[in-house]
């Protein structure tokens, strides 16, 4: 026979287990060059810079 619970899990215990399952908003910081909101430690998709260095070429940039 497969694994079966020995006792019923109470609403409180179930809720305590699920306490860390909530989604959190991403921590966005302003890009130092273009001021758009980006994830920290990521290349800015709007201007293509990372730590003041141009690392990717962005299509719509003029």
PyMOL Python script that loads the backbone (N, CA, C, O; Angstrom):
from pymol import cmd

cmd.read_pdbstr("""\
ATOM      1  N   UNK A   1       0.835  -1.176   0.000  1.00  0.00           N
ATOM      2  CA  UNK A   1       0.000   0.000   0.000  1.00  0.00           C
ATOM      3  C   UNK A   1       0.884   1.246   0.000  1.00  0.00           C
ATOM      4  O   UNK A   1       1.979   1.232   0.562  1.00  0.00           O
ATOM      5  N   UNK A   2       0.417   2.308  -0.621  1.00  0.00           N
ATOM      6  CA  UNK A   2       1.205   3.531  -0.724  1.00  0.00           C
ATOM      7  C   UNK A   2       1.267   4.310   0.574  1.00  0.00           C
ATOM      8  O   UNK A   2       0.688   3.913   1.585  1.00  0.00           O
ATOM      9  N   UNK A   3       1.968   5.407   0.528  1.00  0.00           N
ATOM     10  CA  UNK A   3       2.115   6.248   1.709  1.00  0.00           C
ATOM     11  C   UNK A   3       0.805   6.972   1.997  1.00  0.00           C
ATOM     12  O   UNK A   3       0.222   7.611   1.121  1.00  0.00           O
ATOM     13  N   UNK A   4       0.362   6.858   3.234  1.00  0.00           N
ATOM     14  CA  UNK A   4      -0.872   7.524   3.662  1.00  0.00           C
ATOM     15  C   UNK A   4      -0.589   8.306   4.934  1.00  0.00           C
ATOM     16  O   UNK A   4       0.236   7.880   5.742  1.00  0.00           O
ATOM     17  N   UNK A   5      -1.250   9.438   5.130  1.00  0.00           N
ATOM     18  CA  UNK A   5      -1.026  10.199   6.360  1.00  0.00           C
ATOM     19  C   UNK A   5      -1.597   9.463   7.570  1.00  0.00           C
ATOM     20  O   UNK A   5      -2.685   8.890   7.501  1.00  0.00           O
ATOM     21  N   UNK A   6      -0.855   9.484   8.680  1.00  0.00           N
ATOM     22  CA  UNK A   6      -1.345   8.840   9.899  1.00  0.00           C
ATOM     23  C   UNK A   6      -2.447   9.668  10.548  1.00  0.00           C
ATOM     24  O   UNK A   6      -3.404   9.121  11.097  1.00  0.00           O
ATOM     25  N   UNK A   7      -2.307  10.983  10.481  1.00  0.00           N
ATOM     26  CA  UNK A   7      -3.288  11.863  11.111  1.00  0.00           C
ATOM     27  C   UNK A   7      -3.644  12.995  10.155  1.00  0.00           C
ATOM     28  O   UNK A   7      -2.909  13.295   9.214  1.00  0.00           O
ATOM     29  N   UNK A   8      -4.769  13.604  10.415  1.00  0.00           N
ATOM     30  CA  UNK A   8      -5.220  14.732   9.611  1.00  0.00           C
ATOM     31  C   UNK A   8      -4.345  15.949   9.909  1.00  0.00           C
ATOM     32  O   UNK A   8      -4.011  16.205  11.066  1.00  0.00           O
ATOM     33  N   UNK A   9      -3.979  16.692   8.879  1.00  0.00           N
ATOM     34  CA  UNK A   9      -3.210  17.924   9.054  1.00  0.00           C
ATOM     35  C   UNK A   9      -4.192  19.054   9.341  1.00  0.00           C
ATOM     36  O   UNK A   9      -5.112  19.303   8.561  1.00  0.00           O
ATOM     37  N   UNK A  10      -3.991  19.727  10.455  1.00  0.00           N
ATOM     38  CA  UNK A  10      -4.921  20.781  10.859  1.00  0.00           C
ATOM     39  C   UNK A  10      -4.771  22.003   9.967  1.00  0.00           C
ATOM     40  O   UNK A  10      -3.770  22.153   9.267  1.00  0.00           O
ATOM     41  N   UNK A  11      -5.767  22.870   9.998  1.00  0.00           N
ATOM     42  CA  UNK A  11      -5.724  24.106   9.209  1.00  0.00           C
ATOM     43  C   UNK A  11      -4.552  24.982   9.623  1.00  0.00           C
ATOM     44  O   UNK A  11      -3.936  25.640   8.786  1.00  0.00           O
ATOM     45  N   UNK A  12      -4.245  24.990  10.923  1.00  0.00           N
ATOM     46  CA  UNK A  12      -3.137  25.811  11.416  1.00  0.00           C
ATOM     47  C   UNK A  12      -1.798  25.301  10.893  1.00  0.00           C
ATOM     48  O   UNK A  12      -0.975  26.080  10.413  1.00  0.00           O
ATOM     49  N   UNK A  13      -1.586  24.004  10.988  1.00  0.00           N
ATOM     50  CA  UNK A  13      -0.313  23.432  10.523  1.00  0.00           C
ATOM     51  C   UNK A  13      -0.175  23.578   9.015  1.00  0.00           C
ATOM     52  O   UNK A  13       0.910  23.875   8.514  1.00  0.00           O
ATOM     53  N   UNK A  14      -1.257  23.373   8.297  1.00  0.00           N
ATOM     54  CA  UNK A  14      -1.245  23.555   6.839  1.00  0.00           C
ATOM     55  C   UNK A  14      -0.917  25.005   6.490  1.00  0.00           C
ATOM     56  O   UNK A  14      -0.138  25.269   5.575  1.00  0.00           O
ATOM     57  N   UNK A  15      -1.520  25.946   7.229  1.00  0.00           N
ATOM     58  CA  UNK A  15      -1.258  27.361   6.983  1.00  0.00           C
ATOM     59  C   UNK A  15       0.179  27.748   7.294  1.00  0.00           C
ATOM     60  O   UNK A  15       0.773  28.553   6.576  1.00  0.00           O
ATOM     61  N   UNK A  16       0.748  27.179   8.363  1.00  0.00           N
ATOM     62  CA  UNK A  16       2.143  27.478   8.702  1.00  0.00           C
ATOM     63  C   UNK A  16       3.089  26.955   7.624  1.00  0.00           C
ATOM     64  O   UNK A  16       4.100  27.588   7.319  1.00  0.00           O
ATOM     65  N   UNK A  17       2.758  25.802   7.052  1.00  0.00           N
ATOM     66  CA  UNK A  17       3.584  25.256   5.978  1.00  0.00           C
ATOM     67  C   UNK A  17       3.521  26.136   4.742  1.00  0.00           C
ATOM     68  O   UNK A  17       4.525  26.304   4.050  1.00  0.00           O
ATOM     69  N   UNK A  18       2.351  26.699   4.454  1.00  0.00           N
ATOM     70  CA  UNK A  18       2.171  27.523   3.266  1.00  0.00           C
ATOM     71  C   UNK A  18       2.538  28.993   3.481  1.00  0.00           C
ATOM     72  O   UNK A  18       2.360  29.802   2.570  1.00  0.00           O
ATOM     73  N   UNK A  19       3.040  29.352   4.644  1.00  0.00           N
ATOM     74  CA  UNK A  19       3.305  30.756   4.967  1.00  0.00           C
ATOM     75  C   UNK A  19       4.350  31.373   4.046  1.00  0.00           C
ATOM     76  O   UNK A  19       4.346  32.588   3.852  1.00  0.00           O
ATOM     77  N   UNK A  20       5.244  30.572   3.474  1.00  0.00           N
ATOM     78  CA  UNK A  20       6.323  31.101   2.642  1.00  0.00           C
ATOM     79  C   UNK A  20       6.038  30.957   1.158  1.00  0.00           C
ATOM     80  O   UNK A  20       6.925  31.204   0.340  1.00  0.00           O
ATOM     81  N   UNK A  21       4.824  30.562   0.785  1.00  0.00           N
ATOM     82  CA  UNK A  21       4.488  30.328  -0.614  1.00  0.00           C
ATOM     83  C   UNK A  21       3.997  31.572  -1.338  1.00  0.00           C
ATOM     84  O   UNK A  21       3.767  31.520  -2.546  1.00  0.00           O
ATOM     85  N   UNK A  22       3.830  32.684  -0.640  1.00  0.00           N
ATOM     86  CA  UNK A  22       3.289  33.888  -1.265  1.00  0.00           C
ATOM     87  C   UNK A  22       4.280  34.471  -2.266  1.00  0.00           C
ATOM     88  O   UNK A  22       5.491  34.411  -2.052  1.00  0.00           O
ATOM     89  N   UNK A  23       3.773  35.030  -3.350  1.00  0.00           N
ATOM     90  CA  UNK A  23       4.622  35.671  -4.343  1.00  0.00           C
ATOM     91  C   UNK A  23       5.044  37.045  -3.839  1.00  0.00           C
ATOM     92  O   UNK A  23       4.263  37.760  -3.211  1.00  0.00           O
ATOM     93  N   UNK A  24       6.276  37.397  -4.121  1.00  0.00           N
ATOM     94  CA  UNK A  24       6.791  38.705  -3.708  1.00  0.00           C
ATOM     95  C   UNK A  24       7.055  39.554  -4.937  1.00  0.00           C
ATOM     96  O   UNK A  24       7.390  39.039  -6.004  1.00  0.00           O
ATOM     97  N   UNK A  25       6.902  40.856  -4.776  1.00  0.00           N
ATOM     98  CA  UNK A  25       7.194  41.762  -5.879  1.00  0.00           C
ATOM     99  C   UNK A  25       8.702  41.802  -6.107  1.00  0.00           C
ATOM    100  O   UNK A  25       9.464  41.789  -5.140  1.00  0.00           O
ATOM    101  N   UNK A  26       9.150  41.850  -7.358  1.00  0.00           N
ATOM    102  CA  UNK A  26      10.589  41.910  -7.600  1.00  0.00           C
ATOM    103  C   UNK A  26      11.166  43.244  -7.134  1.00  0.00           C
ATOM    104  O   UNK A  26      10.523  44.289  -7.237  1.00  0.00           O
ATOM    105  N   UNK A  27      12.382  43.182  -6.624  1.00  0.00           N
ATOM    106  CA  UNK A  27      13.054  44.377  -6.131  1.00  0.00           C
ATOM    107  C   UNK A  27      13.666  45.114  -7.320  1.00  0.00           C
ATOM    108  O   UNK A  27      14.739  44.742  -7.793  1.00  0.00           O
ATOM    109  N   UNK A  28      12.995  46.150  -7.803  1.00  0.00           N
ATOM    110  CA  UNK A  28      13.466  46.890  -8.964  1.00  0.00           C
ATOM    111  C   UNK A  28      14.218  48.133  -8.516  1.00  0.00           C
ATOM    112  O   UNK A  28      13.809  48.819  -7.580  1.00  0.00           O
ATOM    113  N   UNK A  29      15.325  48.412  -9.200  1.00  0.00           N
ATOM    114  CA  UNK A  29      16.130  49.594  -8.910  1.00  0.00           C
ATOM    115  C   UNK A  29      16.252  50.417 -10.194  1.00  0.00           C
ATOM    116  O   UNK A  29      16.160  49.856 -11.286  1.00  0.00           O
ATOM    117  N   UNK A  30      16.455  51.725 -10.090  1.00  0.00           N
ATOM    118  CA  UNK A  30      16.602  52.533 -11.307  1.00  0.00           C
ATOM    119  C   UNK A  30      17.957  52.312 -11.970  1.00  0.00           C
ATOM    120  O   UNK A  30      18.983  52.221 -11.296  1.00  0.00           O
ATOM    121  N   UNK A  31      17.948  52.228 -13.291  1.00  0.00           N
ATOM    122  CA  UNK A  31      19.189  52.128 -14.059  1.00  0.00           C
ATOM    123  C   UNK A  31      19.932  53.457 -13.921  1.00  0.00           C
ATOM    124  O   UNK A  31      19.322  54.514 -14.075  1.00  0.00           O
ATOM    125  N   UNK A  32      21.228  53.427 -13.636  1.00  0.00           N
ATOM    126  CA  UNK A  32      21.963  54.689 -13.464  1.00  0.00           C
ATOM    127  C   UNK A  32      22.029  55.541 -14.731  1.00  0.00           C
ATOM    128  O   UNK A  32      22.210  56.756 -14.655  1.00  0.00           O
ATOM    129  N   UNK A  33      21.884  54.908 -15.890  1.00  0.00           N
ATOM    130  CA  UNK A  33      22.017  55.667 -17.133  1.00  0.00           C
ATOM    131  C   UNK A  33      20.677  56.175 -17.657  1.00  0.00           C
ATOM    132  O   UNK A  33      20.528  57.365 -17.932  1.00  0.00           O
ATOM    133  N   UNK A  34      19.690  55.264 -17.799  1.00  0.00           N
ATOM    134  CA  UNK A  34      18.428  55.669 -18.429  1.00  0.00           C
ATOM    135  C   UNK A  34      17.287  55.813 -17.434  1.00  0.00           C
ATOM    136  O   UNK A  34      16.196  56.233 -17.819  1.00  0.00           O
ATOM    137  N   UNK A  35      17.507  55.475 -16.156  1.00  0.00           N
ATOM    138  CA  UNK A  35      16.530  55.629 -15.072  1.00  0.00           C
ATOM    139  C   UNK A  35      15.321  54.717 -15.185  1.00  0.00           C
ATOM    140  O   UNK A  35      14.365  54.894 -14.431  1.00  0.00           O
ATOM    141  N   UNK A  36      15.320  53.733 -16.107  1.00  0.00           N
ATOM    142  CA  UNK A  36      14.250  52.740 -16.153  1.00  0.00           C
ATOM    143  C   UNK A  36      14.453  51.747 -15.023  1.00  0.00           C
ATOM    144  O   UNK A  36      15.580  51.549 -14.568  1.00  0.00           O
ATOM    145  N   UNK A  37      13.380  51.123 -14.565  1.00  0.00           N
ATOM    146  CA  UNK A  37      13.448  50.177 -13.457  1.00  0.00           C
ATOM    147  C   UNK A  37      13.929  48.813 -13.973  1.00  0.00           C
ATOM    148  O   UNK A  37      13.361  48.265 -14.918  1.00  0.00           O
ATOM    149  N   UNK A  38      14.991  48.267 -13.337  1.00  0.00           N
ATOM    150  CA  UNK A  38      15.559  46.983 -13.735  1.00  0.00           C
ATOM    151  C   UNK A  38      15.829  46.158 -12.486  1.00  0.00           C
ATOM    152  O   UNK A  38      15.839  46.685 -11.374  1.00  0.00           O
ATOM    153  N   UNK A  39      16.047  44.851 -12.678  1.00  0.00           N
ATOM    154  CA  UNK A  39      16.476  44.001 -11.577  1.00  0.00           C
ATOM    155  C   UNK A  39      17.929  44.311 -11.240  1.00  0.00           C
ATOM    156  O   UNK A  39      18.725  44.557 -12.147  1.00  0.00           O
ATOM    157  N   UNK A  40      18.294  44.306  -9.960  1.00  0.00           N
ATOM    158  CA  UNK A  40      19.687  44.577  -9.614  1.00  0.00           C
ATOM    159  C   UNK A  40      20.618  43.493 -10.157  1.00  0.00           C
ATOM    160  O   UNK A  40      20.236  42.325 -10.228  1.00  0.00           O
ATOM    161  N   UNK A  41      21.824  43.871 -10.537  1.00  0.00           N
ATOM    162  CA  UNK A  41      22.857  42.978 -11.062  1.00  0.00           C
ATOM    163  C   UNK A  41      22.463  42.355 -12.393  1.00  0.00           C
ATOM    164  O   UNK A  41      22.883  41.240 -12.700  1.00  0.00           O
ATOM    165  N   UNK A  42      21.656  43.064 -13.196  1.00  0.00           N
ATOM    166  CA  UNK A  42      21.267  42.603 -14.521  1.00  0.00           C
ATOM    167  C   UNK A  42      21.572  43.696 -15.545  1.00  0.00           C
ATOM    168  O   UNK A  42      21.623  44.879 -15.208  1.00  0.00           O
ATOM    169  N   UNK A  43      21.772  43.287 -16.789  1.00  0.00           N
ATOM    170  CA  UNK A  43      21.960  44.240 -17.880  1.00  0.00           C
ATOM    171  C   UNK A  43      20.638  44.947 -18.119  1.00  0.00           C
ATOM    172  O   UNK A  43      19.585  44.310 -18.124  1.00  0.00           O
ATOM    173  N   UNK A  44      20.682  46.253 -18.318  1.00  0.00           N
ATOM    174  CA  UNK A  44      19.473  47.020 -18.585  1.00  0.00           C
ATOM    175  C   UNK A  44      18.990  46.690 -19.998  1.00  0.00           C
ATOM    176  O   UNK A  44      19.735  46.889 -20.958  1.00  0.00           O
ATOM    177  N   UNK A  45      17.753  46.189 -20.148  1.00  0.00           N
ATOM    178  CA  UNK A  45      17.270  45.860 -21.489  1.00  0.00           C
ATOM    179  C   UNK A  45      16.927  47.088 -22.319  1.00  0.00           C
ATOM    180  O   UNK A  45      16.740  46.976 -23.531  1.00  0.00           O
ATOM    181  N   UNK A  46      16.840  48.255 -21.695  1.00  0.00           N
ATOM    182  CA  UNK A  46      16.458  49.473 -22.407  1.00  0.00           C
ATOM    183  C   UNK A  46      17.660  50.173 -23.044  1.00  0.00           C
ATOM    184  O   UNK A  46      17.587  50.635 -24.183  1.00  0.00           O
ATOM    185  N   UNK A  47      18.769  50.247 -22.296  1.00  0.00           N
ATOM    186  CA  UNK A  47      19.945  50.930 -22.850  1.00  0.00           C
ATOM    187  C   UNK A  47      21.127  49.986 -23.083  1.00  0.00           C
ATOM    188  O   UNK A  47      22.087  50.375 -23.748  1.00  0.00           O
ATOM    189  N   UNK A  48      21.087  48.749 -22.550  1.00  0.00           N
ATOM    190  CA  UNK A  48      22.129  47.767 -22.823  1.00  0.00           C
ATOM    191  C   UNK A  48      23.397  47.936 -22.025  1.00  0.00           C
ATOM    192  O   UNK A  48      24.443  47.431 -22.433  1.00  0.00           O
ATOM    193  N   UNK A  49      23.344  48.631 -20.897  1.00  0.00           N
ATOM    194  CA  UNK A  49      24.552  48.842 -20.105  1.00  0.00           C
ATOM    195  C   UNK A  49      24.518  48.024 -18.828  1.00  0.00           C
ATOM    196  O   UNK A  49      23.451  47.676 -18.321  1.00  0.00           O
ATOM    197  N   UNK A  50      25.708  47.721 -18.314  1.00  0.00           N
ATOM    198  CA  UNK A  50      25.864  47.076 -17.019  1.00  0.00           C
ATOM    199  C   UNK A  50      27.060  47.715 -16.344  1.00  0.00           C
ATOM    200  O   UNK A  50      28.174  47.651 -16.863  1.00  0.00           O
ATOM    201  N   UNK A  51      26.845  48.320 -15.215  1.00  0.00           N
ATOM    202  CA  UNK A  51      27.878  49.017 -14.433  1.00  0.00           C
ATOM    203  C   UNK A  51      28.606  50.068 -15.267  1.00  0.00           C
ATOM    204  O   UNK A  51      29.823  50.220 -15.167  1.00  0.00           O
ATOM    205  N   UNK A  52      27.845  50.791 -16.090  1.00  0.00           N
ATOM    206  CA  UNK A  52      28.397  51.877 -16.874  1.00  0.00           C
ATOM    207  C   UNK A  52      29.082  51.458 -18.165  1.00  0.00           C
ATOM    208  O   UNK A  52      29.631  52.312 -18.863  1.00  0.00           O
ATOM    209  N   UNK A  53      29.070  50.176 -18.507  1.00  0.00           N
ATOM    210  CA  UNK A  53      29.716  49.682 -19.717  1.00  0.00           C
ATOM    211  C   UNK A  53      28.648  49.171 -20.667  1.00  0.00           C
ATOM    212  O   UNK A  53      27.743  48.445 -20.256  1.00  0.00           O
ATOM    213  N   UNK A  54      28.751  49.549 -21.942  1.00  0.00           N
ATOM    214  CA  UNK A  54      27.818  49.065 -22.961  1.00  0.00           C
ATOM    215  C   UNK A  54      28.153  47.617 -23.273  1.00  0.00           C
ATOM    216  O   UNK A  54      29.218  47.332 -23.820  1.00  0.00           O
ATOM    217  N   UNK A  55      27.240  46.684 -22.924  1.00  0.00           N
ATOM    218  CA  UNK A  55      27.532  45.267 -23.112  1.00  0.00           C
ATOM    219  C   UNK A  55      26.681  44.638 -24.205  1.00  0.00           C
ATOM    220  O   UNK A  55      27.101  43.642 -24.794  1.00  0.00           O
ATOM    221  N   UNK A  56      25.492  45.183 -24.502  1.00  0.00           N
ATOM    222  CA  UNK A  56      24.685  44.686 -25.610  1.00  0.00           C
ATOM    223  C   UNK A  56      24.193  45.872 -26.417  1.00  0.00           C
ATOM    224  O   UNK A  56      23.999  46.966 -25.887  1.00  0.00           O
ATOM    225  N   UNK A  57      23.997  45.643 -27.685  1.00  0.00           N
ATOM    226  CA  UNK A  57      23.475  46.689 -28.565  1.00  0.00           C
ATOM    227  C   UNK A  57      21.945  46.538 -28.616  1.00  0.00           C
ATOM    228  O   UNK A  57      21.429  45.462 -28.919  1.00  0.00           O
ATOM    229  N   UNK A  58      21.238  47.622 -28.319  1.00  0.00           N
ATOM    230  CA  UNK A  58      19.781  47.610 -28.310  1.00  0.00           C
ATOM    231  C   UNK A  58      19.285  48.135 -29.641  1.00  0.00           C
ATOM    232  O   UNK A  58      19.771  49.150 -30.138  1.00  0.00           O
ATOM    233  N   UNK A  59      18.300  47.430 -30.224  1.00  0.00           N
ATOM    234  CA  UNK A  59      17.795  47.748 -31.577  1.00  0.00           C
ATOM    235  C   UNK A  59      17.241  49.163 -31.709  1.00  0.00           C
ATOM    236  O   UNK A  59      17.658  49.909 -32.595  1.00  0.00           O
ATOM    237  N   UNK A  60      16.301  49.543 -30.833  1.00  0.00           N
ATOM    238  CA  UNK A  60      15.591  50.815 -30.998  1.00  0.00           C
ATOM    239  C   UNK A  60      16.351  52.034 -30.519  1.00  0.00           C
ATOM    240  O   UNK A  60      15.787  53.127 -30.461  1.00  0.00           O
ATOM    241  N   UNK A  61      17.622  51.872 -30.173  1.00  0.00           N
ATOM    242  CA  UNK A  61      18.399  52.980 -29.625  1.00  0.00           C
ATOM    243  C   UNK A  61      18.987  53.836 -30.751  1.00  0.00           C
ATOM    244  O   UNK A  61      19.530  53.310 -31.722  1.00  0.00           O
ATOM    245  N   UNK A  62      18.872  55.152 -30.610  1.00  0.00           N
ATOM    246  CA  UNK A  62      19.415  56.039 -31.646  1.00  0.00           C
ATOM    247  C   UNK A  62      20.381  57.052 -31.065  1.00  0.00           C
ATOM    248  O   UNK A  62      20.929  57.874 -31.800  1.00  0.00           O
TER     249      UNK A  62
END
""", "prot")
cmd.dss("prot")
cmd.show_as("cartoon", "prot")
cmd.util.cbc("prot")
cmd.orient("prot")
